[in-house]
């Protein structure tokens, strides 16, 4: 962590007053920690009591802990109880000092201010699940506990046409809960990610044009919109799927419906269209459909909902069977899934995969079809591929068993594009 130290002597005459101590915070801070120490009261001596709080650069109260805590932290992912969970804005912050009791000779207070900068990291989570707010069998707190036990980094609420819980998401240690809703219509289902209340008024649409108006309103407010289980045999998306930029191609257990969605995605990619793929369990209750199967892995600057969705918007993601499923990697000139590289004669793509089993096959695919087919050695693959033509490359791990047909997908990535 980076940071600084401050020292302040509070005189006896300041007892009973409040004042502030300014410090500067840079941009792209993920977590801000403020600790302090001074001579306190004990059984033998009448000591000092100094209270602590924080103000952001706009003068808004971030939190107040009095003299109860010696260290507090704030951030967009988590904060000390009593401190607001919010982005850490760059600028001049203030330590709020409350001089409750001060000894005659004054009180020397030492502050340690530390901050952790954002940095790209991979996070894995489930982007499709339901609670008792719609047709799920479990409350949100129970879902959160289950997700924590499964070591998920994030989940997204996807209750049917219902946003009631989005406004009251409880803090969850080590887990980000993304507000969302599954727009549920007789013509198909669509997830709206990132907004507490994405509908201007009603979710009801009688025509495709009215549905698009609802989606465009939410997009203008910052929502990410993805069509769900587009090739489902029970509730497919019956209107034009080409309208979307994001697509849930893996819904719940891998099965023929998902393979059909993947095939449709591949065919559109060959035609020159670009979709960002993602996946989710569509969890309602414990049973055949399991929470965290599959997960979407997202490369993001932090675990905050905003940064996770930004990673998805950039296509920095792949879908894998679970948190223990195959781990995929594409890297070229510092870029990854979803990015575009301007190629030259020396362009080479670095391909990696791990957590593979004996029956897995890594298929490197492009516009012209399969470019490489690799079997893992000791569960990993690490190769380089020269790029000679414009187009795209994505990875797919399939399970090859003599008694299994078709060969089910166990992981699939978004493409990297080459111009």
C-alpha positions in Angstrom: 0.0 0.0 0.0 1.0 3.6 -0.6 0.3 6.4 1.9 1.6 9.0 4.3 1.8 9.8 8.0 0.5 12.9 9.8 1.1 14.2 13.3 -1.0 16.6 15.2 -0.9 18.0 18.7 -4.3 18.9 20.2 -4.1 21.6 22.9 -6.2 21.5 26.1 -8.0 24.6 24.9 -9.4 22.6 21.9 -11.3 20.2 24.2 -14.9 19.9 23.2 -14.4 21.1 19.7 -14.3 19.5 16.2 -11.9 20.3 13.4 -10.5 18.7 10.3 -7.1 17.5 9.1 -6.6 17.5 5.3 -4.8 15.0 3.1 -4.7 14.2 -0.6 -5.8 11.0 -2.3 -4.7 10.1 -5.8 -7.0 8.7 -8.5 -7.8 5.0 -9.0 -7.8 4.1 -5.3 -9.5 0.9 -4.5 -9.3 1.0 -0.7 -8.5 3.8 1.8 -7.3 3.0 5.3 -6.9 5.5 8.2 -5.4 4.5 11.5 -4.5 6.6 14.5 -2.9 6.4 17.9 -2.5 8.6 21.0 -2.2 8.3 24.8 -5.5 7.0 26.0 -7.2 6.9 29.3 -6.3 4.0 31.7 -7.0 3.0 35.3 -4.0 4.9 36.5 -4.2 8.1 34.5 -6.9 10.3 33.1 -6.0 10.2 29.4 -7.3 11.6 26.2 -10.3 10.7 24.1 -10.1 11.7 20.4 -12.9 10.8 18.0 -12.5 10.0 14.3 -14.5 10.4 11.1 -13.9 10.9 7.4 -15.1 13.5 4.8 -14.8 13.1 1.0 -13.5 15.9 -1.3 -17.1 17.2 -1.6 -17.4 17.6 2.1 -19.8 14.6 2.4 -19.7 12.5 5.5 -18.1 9.1 4.7 -18.3 7.8 8.2 -17.9 8.4 11.9 -16.6 5.9 14.5 -16.0 8.2 17.5 -13.2 6.8 19.6 -14.3 3.2 19.3 -12.0 2.1 16.5 -8.3 2.6 16.0 -8.4 1.9 12.3 -11.1 2.3 9.6 -11.3 1.8 5.9 -13.6 2.8 3.1 -14.0 1.6 -0.5 -16.4 0.8 -3.3 -16.3 -2.9 -2.4 -16.4 -2.9 1.4 -16.1 -0.5 4.2 -15.8 -0.5 8.0 -19.3 -0.7 9.5 -20.5 2.9 9.9 -18.6 4.1 6.8 -20.2 4.5 3.4 -19.5 2.0 0.7 -18.7 4.2 -2.3 -15.9 4.9 -4.9 -12.8 6.7 -3.5 -12.8 10.0 -5.2 -9.4 11.7 -6.0 -8.8 15.0 -4.2 -8.5 16.4 -0.8 -10.1 14.4 2.0 -10.5 15.4 5.6 -10.0 13.5 8.8 -12.7 14.7 11.1 -11.2 15.2 14.6 -13.3 15.3 17.7 -11.4 16.5 20.8 -13.6 15.0 23.5 -11.1 14.9 26.4 -7.6 16.3 26.3 -5.0 16.3 29.1 -3.5 19.6 30.3 -0.2 19.1 28.5 -2.1 18.4 25.2 -2.4 15.2 23.1 -0.1 14.1 20.3 -2.1 12.2 17.7 -0.3 10.2 14.9 -2.3 9.2 11.8 -1.3 6.6 9.3 -3.1 6.9 5.9 -2.7 4.1 3.4 -4.4 3.4 0.1 -4.5 0.4 -2.2 -4.5 1.3 -5.9 -6.7 -0.5 -8.4 -5.0 -3.1 -10.6 -6.3 -5.6 -13.1 -7.2 -8.9 -11.6 -9.5 -11.8 -12.5 -12.8 -12.2 -10.6 -15.3 -15.1 -11.0 -19.0 -14.9 -10.3 -22.5 -16.0 -11.2 -24.4 -13.5 -13.3 -27.9 -15.1 -13.1 -29.7 -16.2 -9.9 -33.0 -15.7 -8.2 -34.2 -15.2 -4.6 -37.6 -15.3 -2.8 -38.2 -11.8 -4.3 -39.3 -13.7 -7.4 -39.4 -17.5 -7.8 -36.3 -18.5 -6.0 -36.5 -20.6 -2.9 -34.0 -18.8 -0.7 -33.6 -15.3 0.7 -30.8 -13.0 -0.4 -28.8 -13.4 2.8 -28.8 -17.2 2.3 -27.8 -16.8 -1.3 -24.9 -14.5 -0.2 -23.7 -17.1 2.4 -23.8 -19.8 -0.2 -21.9 -17.7 -2.7 -19.3 -16.9 -0.1 -18.8 -20.6 0.7 -18.3 -21.3 -3.0 -15.6 -18.6 -3.1 -17.4 -16.5 -5.7 -16.2 -12.9 -6.1 -19.6 -11.6 -7.3 -23.2 -12.5 -8.0 -26.0 -10.6 -9.8 -29.6 -10.6 -8.7 -31.8 -11.6 -11.6 -35.3 -11.6 -10.2 -38.1 -11.7 -12.7 -39.3 -8.1 -13.4 -38.6 -7.3 -9.8 -36.1 -4.8 -8.5 -37.3 -4.6 -4.8 -34.1 -6.1 -3.3 -31.7 -4.0 -5.4 -32.2 -1.0 -3.1 -31.4 -3.0 0.1 -28.5 -5.1 -0.8 -26.6 -5.9 2.5 -22.8 -5.6 2.7 -21.2 -9.0 2.1 -17.6 -9.7 3.0 -15.5 -10.6 0.0 -18.5 -10.7 -2.3 -20.0 -8.0 -4.7 -23.7 -8.2 -5.3 -24.5 -6.5 -8.6 -28.0 -5.0 -8.8 -29.8 -6.4 -11.8 -33.2 -7.7 -13.0 -34.3 -10.4 -15.5 -36.8 -8.7 -17.8 -39.2 -11.6 -18.3 -41.4 -11.5 -21.3 -43.4 -14.0 -23.3 -41.0 -13.4 -26.2 -37.9 -14.0 -24.2 -35.8 -13.0 -21.2 -33.1 -10.3 -20.8 -30.8 -9.3 -18.0 -30.4 -5.6 -17.1 -27.2 -5.2 -15.0 -25.9 -2.4 -12.9 -29.0 -0.3 -12.1 -31.1 -0.4 -9.0 -34.3 0.6 -10.9 -33.7 0.2 -14.7 -37.4 0.6 -15.7 -38.7 4.2 -16.3 -42.2 3.0 -15.4 -43.4 -0.4 -16.2 -41.6 -3.4 -17.6 -44.5 -4.2 -19.9 -44.0 -4.2 -23.7 -46.5 -5.2 -26.2 -44.3 -5.0 -29.3 -40.6 -5.5 -30.1 -40.3 -1.7 -30.6 -41.6 -1.1 -27.1 -39.2 -3.6 -25.7 -36.3 -1.9 -27.4 -37.5 1.5 -26.0 -37.3 0.0 -22.4 -33.8 -1.4 -23.1 -32.5 1.8 -24.7 -33.8 3.8 -21.7 -31.8 1.5 -19.3 -28.7 1.6 -21.5 -28.8 5.4 -21.5 -28.7 5.2 -17.7 -25.6 2.9 -17.8 -27.1 -0.6 -17.8 -25.5 -3.5 -19.5 -28.1 -5.6 -21.3 -27.7 -9.2 -22.1 -30.1 -11.7 -23.8 -30.6 -14.8 -21.6 -30.7 -18.4 -22.7 -31.5 -17.3 -26.3 -31.8 -20.9 -27.6 -33.7 -22.4 -24.7 -36.1 -25.1 -25.8 -38.7 -23.8 -23.3 -38.3 -20.0 -23.3 -36.0 -18.8 -26.1 -35.7 -15.3 -27.3 -38.2 -15.1 -30.1 -37.5 -11.6 -31.4 -34.3 -10.6 -33.2 -31.3 -11.7 -31.2 -29.0 -9.6 -33.4 -30.2 -6.5 -31.5 -28.0 -7.4 -28.5 -24.3 -6.9 -27.9 -24.1 -9.3 -24.9 -25.4 -12.8 -24.8 -25.8 -15.5 -22.1 -24.6 -18.5 -24.2 -24.2 -20.7 -21.1 -27.2 -21.0 -18.8 -27.1 -23.6 -16.0 -25.8 -27.1 -16.7 -24.2 -27.6 -20.1 -26.7 -29.1 -22.4 -28.0 -29.1 -26.0 -29.7 -25.7 -25.6 -26.4 -24.1 -24.6 -24.5 -25.8 -27.5 -27.1 -24.4 -29.9 -26.6 -20.9 -28.5 -22.8 -21.3 -28.8 -23.2 -22.5 -32.4 -25.5 -19.5 -33.2 -22.9 -17.1 -31.7 -20.1 -18.7 -33.7 -22.1 -18.4 -36.9 -22.8 -14.7 -36.3 -19.1 -14.1 -35.5 -18.2 -15.6 -38.9 -20.6 -13.1 -40.5 -18.6 -10.2 -38.9 -20.9 -9.5 -36.0 -19.5 -9.0 -32.5 -21.2 -10.2 -29.4 -19.7 -10.4 -25.9 -20.6 -13.8 -24.3 -21.2 -14.5 -20.7 -22.8 -17.2 -18.5 -24.8 -17.8 -15.3 -26.4 -20.6 -13.4 -30.0 -19.4 -13.4 -30.1 -20.8 -9.8 -33.5 -21.1 -8.1 -33.0 -23.9 -5.6 -30.5 -26.6 -4.7 -30.6 -29.5 -7.0 -29.6 -30.2 -10.6 -28.9 -26.5 -11.2 -26.1 -25.4 -9.0 -25.1 -21.9 -7.8 -21.8 -21.0 -9.4 -22.1 -23.5 -12.3 -21.0 -21.9 -14.6 -19.1 -18.7 -13.6 -18.1 -15.8 -15.7 -14.5 -14.8 -15.2 -14.0 -11.0 -15.6 -10.7 -9.0 -15.8 -11.5 -5.8 -13.9 -9.7 -3.0 -12.0 -11.5 -3.9 -8.8 -14.3 -6.1 -7.4 -16.7 -3.1 -7.5 -19.9 -3.6 -9.6 -18.9 -0.6 -11.8 -15.5 -2.0 -12.6 -16.8 -5.6 -13.1 -19.4 -4.3 -15.6 -16.7 -2.2 -17.3 -14.6 -5.3 -17.7 -17.6 -7.1 -19.3 -18.3 -4.1 -21.6 -14.8 -4.4 -22.9 -15.2 -8.2 -23.5 -12.5 -9.0 -20.9 -14.2 -12.2 -19.9 -14.6 -15.9 -20.5 -17.1 -18.5 -19.1 -16.0 -21.7 -17.3 -17.7 -24.5 -15.5 -17.0 -23.3 -11.9 -14.5 -21.5 -9.8 -12.4 -24.7 -10.2 -13.0 -25.0 -13.9 -10.5 -24.3 -16.7 -8.6 -21.0 -16.6 -8.1 -19.4 -20.0 -5.7 -16.8 -21.3 -5.0 -14.9 -24.5 -2.3 -12.2 -24.6 -0.9 -10.2 -27.4 0.9 -6.9 -27.1 -0.5 -6.4 -23.6 -4.1 -7.0 -24.8 -6.5 -9.8 -24.0 -10.0 -11.1 -24.7 -12.3 -8.5 -26.3 -9.4 -6.3 -27.4 -8.3 -5.4 -30.9 -4.7 -5.7 -32.1 -3.3 -4.1 -35.2 -1.3 -7.0 -36.5 2.0 -7.1 -38.5 4.2 -9.8 -39.9 5.6 -10.6 -36.5 2.4 -10.7 -34.4 2.2 -13.8 -32.2 -0.6 -14.7 -29.8 0.2 -16.3 -26.4 -2.3 -19.0 -25.5 -2.5 -20.4 -22.0 -4.9 -22.7 -20.1 -4.8 -24.5 -16.8 -7.0 -26.6 -14.6 -7.5 -29.0 -17.5 -8.2 -32.7 -17.0 -7.1 -35.7 -19.2 -10.4 -35.7 -21.2 -10.3 -31.9 -22.0 -9.2 -30.6 -25.4 -8.3 -27.0 -26.0 -9.6 -25.8 -29.3 -8.2 -22.5 -30.7 -10.7 -21.2 -33.1 -10.9 -18.3 -35.6 -13.0 -17.1 -38.5 -11.8 -19.9 -40.8 -12.5 -22.6 -38.2 -10.2 -24.5 -35.9 -6.7 -23.2 -35.9 -5.2 -25.6 -33.3 -6.3 -28.5 -31.2 -4.3 -29.2 -28.0 -4.4 -31.8 -25.3 -3.1 -30.7 -21.9 0.1 -31.9 -20.5 -0.2 -32.1 -16.7 -3.3 -30.0 -16.9 -1.8 -27.0 -18.7 -1.3 -25.5 -22.1 1.2 -22.8 -23.0 1.8 -22.1 -26.7 2.3 -19.3 -29.2 0.4 -18.9 -32.4 1.6 -16.7 -35.3 -1.2 -14.4 -36.6 -1.1 -14.1 -40.4 -4.6 -13.0 -41.3 -7.1 -10.4 -40.0 -10.0 -11.9 -38.0 -10.4 -13.1 -34.5 -9.3 -15.9 -32.1 -11.2 -17.5 -29.2 -10.6 -20.5 -27.0 -13.0 -23.4 -26.2 -12.4 -26.3 -23.9 -14.5 -29.4 -24.8 -14.9 -32.7 -22.9 -14.0 -35.7 -25.0 -15.3 -39.0 -23.6 -16.0 -42.1 -25.7 -19.6 -42.4 -24.4 -20.4 -38.6 -24.5 -22.0 -37.1 -27.6 -22.0 -34.3 -28.4 -18.8 -33.1 -26.9 -19.8 -30.6 -24.2 -18.2 -27.3 -23.7 -16.4 -26.8 -20.4 -15.0 -23.3 -21.0 -15.3 -20.7 -23.8 -13.8 -17.3 -24.2 -14.6 -14.0 -25.9 -12.5 -13.4 -29.0 -9.4 -11.3 -29.4 -9.7 -9.4 -32.7 -6.9 -8.7 -35.3 -7.0 -5.9 -37.9 
